[in-house]
Amino acid sequence: MPVFTVNVKWGKEKFDAVELNTEEPPMVFKAQLFALTGVQPDRQKVMVKGGTLKDDEWGNIKLKNVSICLLP
């Protein structure tokens, strides 16, 4: 799977053009989100179209450039 550019929505804040590399484990992406939001990776629930991101696998999540990831 390739590298995607996604938008992350967290509460009222929005982070544009966050790079997501699906060849790395999902915890790397959660670490990027931690750097942006300050929310610990084990407390994050990342939702995208197709499901919720797990810690160890990408699962059946369908991504495309400029997808929106929600972090409630």
JOZIMO-V976421 format. One record per residue. N is the residue number from 0. PHI is phi in whole degrees, 0 to 359 (999 if undefined). D_FIRST is the distance of its C-alpha to the first C-alpha in Angstrom with 1 decimal. Layout:
((N;PHI;D_FIRST) (N;PHI;D_FIRST))
//
This chain:
((0;999;0.0) (1;272;3.8) (2;264;7.0) (3;241;9.1) (4;251;12.9) (5;236;14.5) (6;257;18.2) (7;246;19.5) (8;249;22.9) (9;228;25.1) (10;62;28.6) (11;267;30.1) (12;267;27.9) (13;225;24.8) (14;248;22.5) (15;267;20.9) (16;57;18.0) (17;270;16.4) (18;279;13.3) (19;234;10.5) (20;258;7.9) (21;278;5.6) (22;276;6.0) (23;262;9.6) (24;295;11.7) (25;300;12.6) (26;295;16.0) (27;293;15.0) (28;295;14.3) (29;295;17.5) (30;292;19.3) (31;297;18.5) (32;294;20.0) (33;297;22.9) (34;295;23.6) (35;279;23.8) (36;252;25.7) (37;85;27.4) (38;274;26.3) (39;301;25.8) (40;304;22.3) (41;285;24.2) (42;260;25.8) (43;276;22.8) (44;232;21.7) (45;266;18.6) (46;247;18.6) (47;226;16.3) (48;299;16.6) (49;112;15.9) (50;149;17.2) (51;251;17.7) (52;287;15.3) (53;268;16.4) (54;282;17.1) (55;246;15.4) (56;210;12.5) (57;280;10.1) (58;67;12.0) (59;258;12.1) (60;286;11.4) (61;258;10.6) (62;248;9.7) (63;211;10.7) (64;300;12.4) (65;66;15.6) (66;289;15.0) (67;250;17.7) (68;255;17.4) (69;259;20.8) (70;234;22.4) (71;288;25.8))
//
